[in-house]
Amino acid sequence: MTIYHNVYPYDASIAAAVLFTILFFVSSIVHLYQLLRTRTWYLLPFLIGGIFEGIGYTFRTVSIKQSPDYTLPPYAIQLILPLIAPALLSATMYMSLGRIILVTQAEAVAPIRRTWLTKLFVTGDVLSFLAQALGGAILAQQKASSYNTGRWIIIVGLVIQVFFFGLFLITSVIFHVRLNKMPTLASQKFAWKRHLSALYTGSALILVRSIYRFIEYLEDAGGYLITHEAFAYVFDALLMFAVMIVFFWVHPSEIQALIRGKGKAIKHGFKVVHLNVTDDEVVFLSDMAQAK
C-alpha cells in the first residue's frame, strides 16, 4: 500500500521505509555487539552511521504517514541522516587501511605515508560530511528561494566524496599490488588480502551510491531519478545495508587485535576468537582449543 505525500514527488512506500528501518537497526545492534565484544573503538563512526540510517528511515516512515500539512522535523531528519551516514561508514574504511599498512609493516610500499594517509582521507570525509549536512538542512526547509543553494552545496559534498573515494581505491590497489610483489614478513602472518577485499567492496558500494546521488541532485527537482522512489532504495538504502553486511562478515577487529598483540576478534560474523601474536605466527587460541 502506498500513500501519496506532497513532500515526495511519487507515492512513497511505507512498507519499504519500515523494512529498511528494521534492517539498519538490526544490523546496527549486531555491529554494537561486535564492537563491545572486541573493543574495536575506532569502529564507532561505522556504528553511528548505521544508527543514522535507521533513524533516517524511521522518520521517513513518520513523514509518509503525516497529512499533506507535514511538520518539518521528520522530513528534515529523513533527508539529512541517510545523506550523511555514508561519510561515517567510509571513515572506518580510511582508518582500516592505515591499520593494515601498520600491521603488515609495509609502509615502504604504500603510495602515501601511513601517518598522512588517514589524516588526508578523513579530512576529505569531514568536508564531504559537512557540505552534505549543510545542503540537506537547507533543502529540508522546503523554501524555493534557497533550494538551488542547498542542492549545489550537496553536489559539492558529493563531488568531494567521490574524489576521495576514487583516490582511496587507487591508493589501496597500488598498495595491494606492491605488497603482493614484495611481501613483508609480517604480511605473511596476516590475511590482509581478505580485509583489503572488504575495503574494495565497501568503497565501491559507497562510490556507486555517491555517483547516483550526484546525478540525482544534478538533474534538479524534476529529474527522472528523484521522481522514482525505487532508485533511492536500490542505489542508496540497499547499497548501504550491503556495506554493513560486508563488515559484519569481514570484521576489522582482527586488525586491531594484531596491533595490540593479542585480543578478541570476530570471525565470520558472530564467532569470537582469542588472538595472540607470537614471534613466528598469529595464533587463534579458540581454534586451537577446538582442534583438540
C-alpha positions as CSV (number, residue, x, y, z in Angstrom):
1,M,0.0,0.0,0.0
2,T,1.3,3.5,-0.8
3,I,0.2,6.8,0.4
4,Y,0.9,9.9,-1.6
5,H,2.6,12.7,0.3
6,N,3.1,16.1,-1.2
7,V,6.7,16.4,0.0
8,Y,7.7,13.4,-2.2
9,P,7.3,13.5,-6.0
10,Y,5.9,10.0,-6.0
11,D,3.7,7.7,-4.0
12,A,6.0,6.9,-1.1
13,S,6.0,3.4,0.2
14,I,5.6,2.9,3.9
15,A,6.5,-0.8,3.6
16,A,9.9,-0.1,2.1
17,A,10.6,2.6,4.7
18,V,9.7,0.2,7.6
19,L,11.7,-2.6,6.0
20,F,14.9,-0.6,5.9
21,T,14.3,0.8,9.3
22,I,14.3,-2.7,10.7
23,L,17.3,-3.8,8.6
24,F,19.5,-0.9,9.6
25,F,18.6,-1.1,13.3
26,V,19.1,-4.9,13.4
27,S,22.5,-4.6,11.7
28,S,23.5,-1.8,14.0
29,I,22.7,-3.9,17.0
30,V,24.8,-6.7,15.6
31,H,27.7,-4.2,15.0
32,L,27.3,-2.9,18.5
33,Y,27.7,-6.5,19.9
34,Q,30.8,-7.0,17.8
35,L,32.3,-3.6,18.9
36,L,31.7,-4.3,22.6
37,R,33.0,-7.9,22.4
38,T,36.2,-6.9,20.7
39,R,36.6,-3.3,22.0
40,T,37.5,-2.1,18.5
41,W,36.6,1.5,19.3
42,Y,37.7,3.1,16.0
43,L,34.6,1.4,14.5
44,L,32.3,3.7,16.5
45,P,31.7,6.0,13.5
46,F,30.6,3.0,11.5
47,L,28.1,2.1,14.2
48,I,26.8,5.6,14.3
49,G,26.4,5.6,10.5
50,G,24.2,2.6,10.7
51,I,22.2,4.1,13.5
52,F,21.8,7.3,11.5
53,E,20.4,5.2,8.6
54,G,17.9,3.5,10.9
55,I,16.8,6.8,12.4
56,G,16.5,8.3,9.0
57,Y,14.2,5.6,7.7
58,T,12.2,5.7,10.9
59,F,11.4,9.4,10.3
60,R,10.8,8.7,6.6
61,T,8.0,6.3,7.8
62,V,6.7,9.1,10.1
63,S,6.8,11.7,7.3
64,I,5.0,9.5,4.9
65,K,2.2,8.8,7.4
66,Q,1.7,12.5,8.1
67,S,-1.0,14.5,6.4
68,P,0.0,16.8,3.5
69,D,0.4,19.5,6.1
70,Y,3.6,18.0,7.3
71,T,5.8,19.3,10.1
72,L,9.4,19.9,9.4
73,P,11.4,17.7,11.8
74,P,10.5,14.2,10.5
75,Y,11.1,15.3,6.9
76,A,14.4,17.0,7.7
77,I,15.7,14.1,9.7
78,Q,14.8,11.5,7.0
79,L,16.5,13.7,4.4
80,I,19.7,14.6,6.3
81,L,20.7,11.5,8.2
82,P,20.8,8.9,5.3
83,L,22.6,11.6,3.3
84,I,25.5,12.0,5.7
85,A,25.6,8.4,7.1
86,P,27.9,7.0,4.3
87,A,30.6,9.5,5.3
88,L,30.7,7.9,8.7
89,L,30.9,4.4,7.2
90,S,33.7,5.5,4.9
91,A,35.7,7.0,7.8
92,T,36.1,3.4,9.2
93,M,37.5,2.2,5.8
94,Y,40.1,5.0,5.7
95,M,41.2,4.2,9.2
96,S,41.3,0.4,8.4
97,L,43.7,0.9,5.5
98,G,46.2,2.8,7.7
99,R,46.0,-0.1,10.3
100,I,46.5,-2.7,7.6
101,I,49.7,-0.9,6.5
102,L,50.8,-0.8,10.1
103,V,50.1,-4.5,10.8
104,T,51.9,-5.7,7.6
105,Q,54.8,-3.3,8.3
106,A,54.6,-2.3,4.7
107,E,54.7,1.5,4.8
108,A,57.7,1.3,2.4
109,V,55.3,0.2,-0.4
110,A,52.4,2.5,0.5
111,P,51.9,5.2,-2.1
112,I,51.0,7.7,0.7
113,R,52.8,7.7,4.1
114,R,50.7,6.0,6.7
115,T,50.9,8.9,9.1
116,W,49.4,11.2,6.4
117,L,47.0,8.7,4.8
118,T,44.3,8.6,7.5
119,K,44.5,12.4,8.0
120,L,44.2,13.1,4.3
121,F,41.1,10.9,3.7
122,V,39.4,11.6,7.0
123,T,39.8,15.4,6.3
124,G,38.1,14.9,2.9
125,D,35.4,12.8,4.6
126,V,34.7,15.6,7.1
127,L,34.5,18.2,4.4
128,S,32.0,16.0,2.5
129,F,30.0,15.3,5.6
130,L,29.7,19.0,6.5
131,A,28.8,20.0,3.0
132,Q,26.1,17.3,2.6
133,A,24.7,18.1,6.1
134,L,24.5,21.8,5.4
135,G,23.0,21.3,2.0
136,G,20.5,18.8,3.4
137,A,19.5,21.2,6.2
138,I,18.8,23.9,3.6
139,L,16.8,21.7,1.3
140,A,14.8,20.3,4.3
141,Q,13.3,23.8,4.9
142,Q,11.4,23.4,1.6
143,K,12.0,27.1,0.6
144,A,12.1,27.7,-3.2
145,S,14.4,30.7,-2.6
146,S,17.2,28.5,-1.1
147,Y,16.5,25.3,-3.0
148,N,19.3,25.7,-5.5
149,T,21.8,26.8,-2.9
150,G,21.1,23.7,-0.8
151,R,21.2,21.4,-3.9
152,W,24.6,22.8,-5.1
153,I,26.1,22.5,-1.7
154,I,25.1,18.8,-1.6
155,I,26.6,18.3,-5.1
156,V,29.9,19.8,-3.9
157,G,29.9,17.5,-0.9
158,L,29.2,14.5,-3.2
159,V,32.0,15.6,-5.6
160,I,34.4,15.7,-2.7
161,Q,33.3,12.3,-1.5
162,V,33.6,10.7,-5.0
163,F,37.1,12.3,-5.5
164,F,38.4,11.0,-2.2
165,F,36.9,7.5,-2.6
166,G,38.4,7.3,-6.1
167,L,41.8,8.3,-4.7
168,F,41.3,5.9,-1.8
169,L,40.6,3.0,-4.2
170,I,43.7,3.8,-6.3
171,T,45.9,4.1,-3.2
172,S,44.6,0.7,-1.9
173,V,45.2,-1.0,-5.3
174,I,48.7,0.3,-5.6
175,F,49.5,-0.8,-2.1
176,H,48.0,-4.2,-2.8
177,V,50.0,-4.7,-6.0
178,R,53.3,-3.6,-4.4
179,L,52.9,-5.7,-1.3
180,N,52.0,-8.7,-3.4
181,K,55.2,-8.3,-5.3
182,M,57.3,-7.5,-2.2
183,P,55.7,-9.2,0.7
184,T,56.9,-8.4,4.2
185,L,57.5,-11.0,6.9
186,A,54.6,-9.5,8.9
187,S,52.2,-9.7,5.9
188,Q,52.7,-13.4,5.6
189,K,51.2,-13.9,9.0
190,F,48.1,-12.0,8.4
191,A,45.2,-12.4,5.9
192,W,45.5,-8.8,4.7
193,K,44.1,-9.6,1.3
194,R,40.7,-10.6,2.8
195,H,40.5,-7.2,4.6
196,L,41.5,-5.3,1.6
197,S,38.9,-7.1,-0.4
198,A,36.3,-5.9,2.2
199,L,37.6,-2.4,1.8
200,Y,37.3,-2.6,-2.0
201,T,33.8,-3.9,-1.8
202,G,32.6,-1.4,0.8
203,S,34.3,1.5,-1.0
204,A,32.8,0.5,-4.4
205,L,29.3,0.3,-2.9
206,I,29.6,3.8,-1.3
207,L,31.1,5.2,-4.5
208,V,28.2,3.9,-6.6
209,R,25.8,5.4,-4.1
210,S,27.6,8.8,-4.2
211,I,27.6,8.8,-8.0
212,Y,23.9,8.1,-8.0
213,R,23.2,10.9,-5.5
214,F,25.4,13.2,-7.6
215,I,23.4,12.5,-10.7
216,E,20.1,12.8,-8.8
217,Y,20.8,16.2,-7.5
218,L,22.4,17.3,-10.7
219,E,19.1,16.5,-12.5
220,D,17.2,19.0,-10.3
221,A,13.8,18.6,-8.8
222,G,12.0,17.2,-11.9
223,G,14.7,14.7,-12.8
224,Y,13.9,11.0,-13.6
225,L,15.9,9.6,-10.6
226,I,14.4,11.9,-7.9
227,T,10.8,11.3,-9.1
228,H,11.1,7.5,-8.9
229,E,11.4,6.1,-5.4
230,A,12.8,2.7,-6.4
231,F,16.1,4.2,-7.4
232,A,16.7,5.6,-3.8
233,Y,16.2,2.2,-2.3
234,V,18.2,0.3,-4.9
235,F,21.2,2.7,-5.2
236,D,21.3,4.1,-1.7
237,A,19.5,2.1,1.1
238,L,20.3,-1.3,-0.3
239,L,23.9,-0.5,-1.0
240,M,24.5,1.0,2.4
241,F,22.9,-2.1,4.1
242,A,25.2,-4.2,1.9
243,V,28.2,-2.2,3.3
244,M,27.1,-3.1,6.8
245,I,26.9,-6.8,5.9
246,V,30.4,-6.8,4.4
247,F,32.0,-5.5,7.6
248,F,29.8,-7.7,9.7
249,W,31.3,-10.8,7.9
250,V,34.9,-9.5,7.5
251,H,35.2,-7.6,10.8
252,P,38.2,-5.3,11.2
253,S,38.6,-6.3,14.9
254,E,41.3,-8.8,13.7
255,I,43.4,-5.9,12.5
256,Q,43.1,-4.1,15.8
257,A,43.9,-7.2,17.8
258,L,47.1,-7.7,15.8
259,I,48.1,-4.1,16.5
260,R,47.7,-4.8,20.2
261,G,49.5,-8.1,20.0
262,K,46.5,-10.0,21.4
263,G,42.8,-9.7,22.0
264,K,39.4,-10.7,20.8
265,A,38.5,-10.8,17.1
266,I,35.3,-11.6,15.2
267,K,35.4,-14.4,12.6
268,H,32.5,-15.0,10.2
269,G,30.1,-12.6,11.9
270,F,29.4,-13.9,15.4
271,K,32.3,-16.2,16.2
272,V,34.6,-14.6,18.8
273,V,38.2,-15.9,18.8
274,H,41.1,-15.0,21.1
275,L,44.1,-13.9,19.0
276,N,47.7,-14.0,20.2
277,V,50.7,-12.8,18.2
278,T,54.0,-14.7,18.7
279,D,57.4,-14.2,17.0
280,D,56.6,-16.8,14.4
281,E,52.9,-16.7,13.8
282,V,49.4,-15.5,14.7
283,V,47.5,-18.0,16.8
284,F,43.8,-18.1,17.2
285,L,43.6,-19.7,20.7
286,S,39.9,-20.7,20.5
287,D,40.6,-22.5,17.2
288,M,43.4,-24.5,18.9
289,A,41.1,-25.5,21.7
290,Q,38.5,-26.8,19.2
291,A,41.2,-28.7,17.3
292,K,42.0,-30.6,20.5
